[in-house]
Amino acid sequence: MAVVAYAAQDRCVIAPTYDLEHVRRGRRLLAILVERFGVAHFLDRANARANARACDDAVALACTWIERRTGRVVNASVIELLRRELRGILRRRIAEGAACVKG
């Protein structure tokens, strides 16, 4: 009986699917963009939070590049994962002592 109950629960769980090639390419490109433009480019000057427009532009650029390279459209779950990945990269770089102001 317990096995049947767990099987019913498993059918109710809908996990997002990720194209691993898209994720790999996206992570690599986002790291390159942060390295190239610097952490300060992705932060608001006033409150040191992530600048939504700059982050969205970086993710959109990554998605366009991925689509051109692979010939496949980047799905919404990968886009959301790349947004989270970019915020994570920024947090790590700030924790490592990256400059947070444009100089």
For each residue, the residues with C-beta under 8 A, 3 or more apart:
1: 4 5
2: 5 6
3: 6 7
4: 1 7 8
5: 1 2 8 9
6: 2 3 9 10
7: 3 4 10 11
8: 4 5 11 12
9: 5 6 12 13
10: 6 7 13
11: 7 8
12: 8 9
13: 9 10
14:
15:
16: 77 80 81
17: 75 77
18: 22 23 77 78 81
19: 22 23 70 72 74 75 78
20: 23 24
21: 24 25 70
22: 18 19 25 26 66 70 72 74 75 78
23: 18 19 20 26 27 78 81 82
24: 20 21 27 28
25: 21 22 28 29 62 65 66 69 70
26: 22 23 29 30 59 62 63 66 74 78 81 82 85
27: 23 24 30 31 82 85
28: 24 25 31 32
29: 25 26 32 33 61 62 65 66
30: 26 27 33 34 58 59 62 82 85 86 89
31: 27 28 34 35 89
32: 28 29 35 36
33: 29 30 36 37 58 61 62
34: 30 31 37 38 39 42 86 89 90 93
35: 31 32
36: 32 33
37: 33 34 41 42
38: 34 41 98 99 102
39: 34 42 43 90 93 94 98 99 100
40: 43 99 100 101 102 103
41: 37 38 51 54 102
42: 34 37 39 50 51 54 55 58 86 90
43: 39 40 48 49 50 51 90 100
44: 47 48 49 50 51
45: 101 102
46:
47: 44
48: 43 44 100
49: 43 44
50: 42 43 44 54 55 86 87 90
51: 41 42 43 44 54 55
52: 55 56
53: 56 57
54: 41 42 50 51 57 58
55: 42 50 51 52 58 59 83 86 87
56: 52 53 59 60 83
57: 53 54 60 61
58: 30 33 42 54 55 61 62 86
59: 26 30 55 56 62 63 79 82 83 86
60: 56 57 63 64
61: 29 33 57 58 64 65
62: 25 26 29 30 33 58 59 65 66 82
63: 26 59 60 66 67 74 78 79 82
64: 60 61 67 68
65: 25 29 61 62 68 69
66: 22 25 26 29 62 63 69 70 74
67: 63 64 70 71 72 73 74
68: 64 65 71
69: 25 65 66
70: 19 21 22 25 66 67
71: 67 68
72: 19 22 67
73: 67
74: 19 22 26 63 66 67 78 79
75: 17 19 22 78 79
76: 79 80
77: 16 17 18 80 81
78: 18 19 22 23 26 63 74 75 81 82
79: 59 63 74 75 76 82 83
80: 16 76 77 83 84
81: 16 18 23 26 77 78 84 85
82: 23 26 27 30 59 62 63 78 79 85 86
83: 55 56 59 79 80 86 87
84: 80 81 87 88
85: 26 27 30 81 82 88 89
86: 30 34 42 50 55 58 59 82 83 89 90
87: 50 55 83 84 90 91
88: 84 85 91 92
89: 30 31 34 85 86 92 93
90: 34 39 42 43 50 86 87 93 94
91: 87 88 94 95
92: 88 89 95 96
93: 34 39 89 90 96 98
94: 39 90 91 97 98 100
95: 91 92
96: 92 93
97: 94
98: 38 39 93 94
99: 38 39 40 103
100: 39 40 43 48 94
101: 40 45
102: 38 40 41 45
103: 40 99
